[in-house]
Amino acid sequence: MSEISFNPFDPEFRKDPHPFYDRLRTDQPVHRTPIGFVVLTRYDDVVNTLRNNDFSRDIELNANLPETPTRKFKRENIRSKSILNLDPPDHTRLRRLVSKSFTPSAIERLRPRIQELVDASLANAKRTGEIELVEELAFPVPFLVISDLLAMPTDRGDELREWSQIITATLEPTTGVEDLERGEVAIGKMRPYLEEIIQHRRQHMGDDMLSSLIAVEEQGEKLNNDELMSFVILLYIAGHETTVNLIGNSVHALLSHPEQLAIMRRESCTANMVDELLRYNGPVQHTIRTSLVDVDLEVEGSKITIEKGALVLASLAAANHDASVFSNPHNLDFSRTNSNRHVAFSAGVHYCLGASLAKLETEIAVGTLVREFKNIEIVGEPEWRDRLTIRGAVKLNLTVS
Ligand code: HEM
């Protein structure tokens, strides 16, 4: 048998990582890459790692990595930490402060507004019979919803989108100093713009999420200005860069599985179907942690130790296709009864705060597209993003009637 390796640069891997993940999961579920990080592909290992406080999300502080120009740059230049990189108890405090705005009932109240935005986004396609799905539906809906929620003006949408894309590129495992520098320039442009909006909102509080974040006060604690800014930037980026890919991936998955599309037409799009679409091809491929102590994992009766300070890449995509949890995992199957066990939104303390919102947006966007058009066909080949962390289409041209 040939040596297996996790090589995210292999064009075959980029096209479809699942054959590689399947082999890793079977032959080397705790896989050490030549550059020293540990790749986990079994569902249980991924979930247990994400739920285990012996693993930290604060890589810069806790990982035992060789000094590189990238690390030096991060340490010297990247000032404030976002909620995403904090460990408890700092994470717990921040999360408690912000989670009130994201309760499922608060999100469900957005349903009519999301429907209105989806209907407006599809109006042109109804007239012309054509739609470029990403530009006309998958991007504008989450972007306008998050702008609405934060009561942000949308007049500089193009710039915000560009900055967000540059900042998201810094989350790639292959990030180098140049990407980080570009990211810092983008943050440097985004900050004063958002600062102005936050200042204005402080003086004119409304019933939007930004006002409640400003006002939030629990046990005498407030979000300080730096935390508020990092959080708003994270929300904006999550609004731009994740749901857009879920909507695109979902439509592509449905068009490649006409029998499942037929079920959705018959029964309309449900939350369970969105869970199955997230399991099948959720946009976030992996996340990282570092171990705070030596941790033992069991593989076929033997112990494999993940040493303190090791960098661990937990593959959410591989876990979601683990046949020991999801039967026939490479099939999109709306009759599955356990789709909601997927880890497309991660697990443990960092479980995606925007999960209910992303699911509702996708349910309405995909459900309305399928309801409005009896015929939907892909024109040409979709164009895919050249990213490792987030998978999704950049362009998906469709004819609809
Ligand atoms: C399909 C869409 C989305 C996917 C697949 C997704 C995925 C994820 C994942 C995997 C994490 C955790 C990463 C980790 O464990 O290291 C995360 C965290 C987070 N997400 Fe999402 N996300 C989506 C949409 C959104 C939206 C729309 C928002 C907000 C408007 C949002 C806000 C956040 C926040 C604030 C965190 C950090 C939570 C914490 O650290 O406690 N996400 N997301």
Boltz pocket constraint, residues with backbone or C-beta under 6 A from the ligand:
constraints:
  - pocket:
      binder: B
      contacts: [[A, 50], [A, 57], [A, 83], [A, 84], [A, 85], [A, 95], [A, 146], [A, 234], [A, 235], [A, 238], [A, 239], [A, 242], [A, 243], [A, 246], [A, 282], [A, 283], [A, 284], [A, 287], [A, 288], [A, 343], [A, 344], [A, 345], [A, 346], [A, 347], [A, 349], [A, 350], [A, 351], [A, 352], [A, 353], [A, 354], [A, 355], [A, 357], [A, 358]]
      max_distance: 6.0
